Amino acid sequence: MKIYPVITSLLSIVLLVPALSDAARPQVRTHGVYSDFNTESSIASRSVVASCESNEAATGGGCNCFGLNTNFDNTNIGYQISCAPTGDGKSFIGFCAAVPGSYDAKLKGPGLTVYVHCLVRGTAVKSVTDLTETADLVETPADQVNESDLSLKALQMKRVLERQAQMLSEKMMQQNNGKMPQ
């Protein structure tokens, strides 16, 4: 007669363990910030920063040298110069330059999209379905990002990349004696 409670307890544990393990699964969200082109420079993209929200921590990120709506008929194709975490634990930053072999001074500077994958602190999901639904990509145009929301480290890195873009443009101008390659 003592076997019945033991079997019931074991059966309860077997049925509850999968539900408990799903409940402990962390929630991940991806934020993307993009710029389709740069009108200020035909050589370089804008410097773009993607950041996690206040209750999130960055777990990784990445960059693409085109924006969500980049039109390569009027935008130079880019290659990645920089794509890195900012060091604040919340942001990723990127920068692209025009591909020299296909560069056209009449076109706009390359686009750029930066992604940051964020672990939501203090939140767990109940099932794999909930995880998939909450992990959707949130993409924002770069001109809609409020720089006052960025950390000091992210702002400093953004300024460094903007200076690098300026130096790259000046260097290309000097190499070509003031004439931009076609």
Long-range contacts (C-beta under 8 A, 24 or more apart in sequence): 19-126, 22-125, 22-126, 22-127, 22-128, 23-124, 23-125, 23-126, 24-124, 25-124, 25-125, 25-128, 25-131, 26-119, 26-120, 26-123, 26-124, 26-125, 27-119, 27-120, 27-123, 27-124, 27-125, 27-131, 27-134, 27-135, 28-59, 28-117, 28-118, 28-119, 28-120, 28-131, 28-135, 29-56, 29-117, 29-118, 29-120, 29-134, 29-135, 29-136, 29-138, 30-115, 30-116, 30-117, 30-118, 30-135, 30-136, 30-137, 30-138, 31-115, 31-116, 31-118, 31-137, 31-138, 31-139, 31-140, 32-113, 32-114, 32-115, 32-116, 32-137, 32-138, 32-139, 32-140, 33-113, 33-114, 33-139, 33-140, 33-141, 33-142, 33-145, 34-67, 34-68, 34-111, 34-112, 34-113, 34-114, 34-139, 34-140, 34-141, 34-142, 35-67, 35-111, 35-112, 35-113, 35-141, 35-142, 35-143, 36-66, 36-67, 36-68, 36-69, 36-70, 36-71, 36-75, 36-111, 36-141, 37-67, 37-70, 37-71, 37-74, 37-75, 37-108, 37-109, 37-110, 37-111, 38-108, 38-109, 38-110, 38-111, 39-108, 39-109, 40-109, 41-109, 41-165, 41-169, 42-76, 42-98, 42-103, 42-104, 42-105, 42-106, 42-107, 42-108, 42-109, 42-180, 43-76, 43-97, 43-98, 43-103, 43-109, 43-165, 43-168, 43-169, 43-172, 44-81, 44-95, 44-96, 44-97, 44-98, 44-109, 44-110, 44-165, 44-168, 44-169, 45-78, 45-94, 45-95, 45-96, 45-97, 45-109, 45-110, 45-111, 45-112, 45-165, 46-109, 46-112, 46-142, 47-93, 47-94, 47-95, 47-158, 47-161, 47-162, 47-165, 48-93, 48-94, 48-95, 48-112, 48-113, 48-114, 48-142, 49-86, 49-91, 49-92, 49-93, 49-114, 49-145, 49-150, 49-154, 49-157, 49-158, 50-91, 50-92, 50-93, 50-114, 50-115, 50-116, 51-90, 51-91, 51-116, 51-149, 51-150, 51-151, 51-154, 52-90, 52-91, 52-116, 52-118, 53-118, 55-120, 55-121, 55-122, 55-123, 56-90, 56-118, 56-119, 56-120, 56-121, 57-89, 57-90, 57-118, 57-119, 57-121, 58-85, 58-89, 58-90, 58-91, 58-92, 58-116, 58-117, 58-118, 58-119, 59-117, 59-118, 59-119, 60-116, 60-117, 61-85, 61-92, 61-114, 61-115, 61-116, 61-117, 62-92, 62-114, 62-115, 63-92, 63-94, 63-96, 63-112, 63-113, 63-114, 63-115, 64-112, 64-113, 65-96, 65-110, 65-111, 65-112, 66-110, 66-111, 66-112, 66-113, 67-111, 67-112, 67-113, 68-113, 68-139, 68-141, 70-110, 70-111, 74-107, 74-108, 75-107, 75-108, 75-109, 75-110, 75-111, 76-102, 76-103, 76-104, 76-107, 76-108, 76-109, 76-110, 77-102, 77-110, 78-109, 78-110, 78-111, 78-112, 81-164, 81-168, 82-161, 82-164, 83-114, 84-157, 86-151, 86-153, 86-154, 86-157, 87-153, 87-157, 88-151, 88-152, 88-153, 88-154, 90-116, 90-118, 90-151, 90-154, 91-116, 91-150, 91-151, 91-153, 91-154, 92-116, 93-154, 93-157, 93-158, 93-161, 95-161, 95-164, 95-165, 97-165, 97-168, 100-181, 103-180, 103-181, 104-182, 105-180, 105-181, 105-182, 112-142, 113-139
